[in-house]
């Protein structure tokens, strides 16, 4: 049942904007309406909405502990720190801007 009066999820709002963009593009392509505007430019998904959809990063220790729990491994505390260090080193190598405050 539909929840009346509640805000739509960000992904649903972005999807509906995309559907409108495709609708107007198709109407223009089929010459049903004149080409007075560019739907791709006029109906872009706002960056603020895209930011709400983006990934929700988790803490490195949480990722490792969940992964280890799923695999059924029990590792010594020192080894967990080593794995966490290697993981964070890889993340920082890919995104050096994280080092700058």
N, C-alpha and C positions, 0 to 999 in steps of 0.2 A: 504494500500500500504506500502511496506517495505521502511524504511528510509535507504537509502544507505549512507555509509560513517560515520554513527553515531555509537557510542559504544553501545554494548548490555547492558541491565540492569543487575545488579549483580545477581539477581535471575535467569535470563535466562542463564547467563554464568555458574552458579552453576548447573543448571539443565542439561545443555549440557555436563558438565564434568561427572555428574552422569549417563547420558545415555551412554557415552563412557565406563565408568566403567562397567556397566551392559552388554554392547555389548561384551567386551573382556572376561568378566567372563563367559558369555554364550558360546562364541566360545571355550573357554578352557573346559568348562563342557561337551560340545558335541564332544570333541576331534577333532575339526577342526583345531586347532593350538596347538602346544606344550606348556606345562606349564613352561614358562621361567621366568615369573614374576607374581606377585600378583597384580591384578588390584585394589584391595581394598587399598593396600598400595601405589602403584605407581600413582594412579589417584585420590588421595584424594583432596577434595576441599580446596584450600588454606585458612588459617585462616584470612588473610587480606580480602578475598572475603566474607567469612562468617560474618565478622564484618560489612561489608557494608549492609548485608541483615538484620542484627539484628534489634530488636525493636528500635523505635525512641521515647525515653521517653519524656513525656510532663511535664510541670511544674504542681505541685499539685493543685495550684489555678485554672489553666486552666481546669484541669480534673473536678474539683468540679463545676466550673461555667457552663461547658458544660453539665454535668450530670444534674444539677439543671434546666438549661434552657430547656433541653429535657423533663424533668418531669413536667415542668410548676410550680415549687415551687419558692416562694419568701421568703427567710429567712433573718432575721436580720443580720447585719454585724458581731455582736459578735458570733452568732451561726456558721457563715461561718468560722471564725477563729478557733472555737472549732473543727469543722469537719476537717479542714485542719491539725490542730495539731494532731488529732487522726490518720489521714491518714499517715502523715509523721512518727509518732511514730511507726506505724505498718511496714512501709517500713524499717525504721532503725532497728527494731527488727529482721527483716528477713535478712538484710544485714548490720551487724555491721561494716564491712570494710568501709562503707561510712563515718563513723565518723572519721576515721583516715585520716589526710590530706596527 
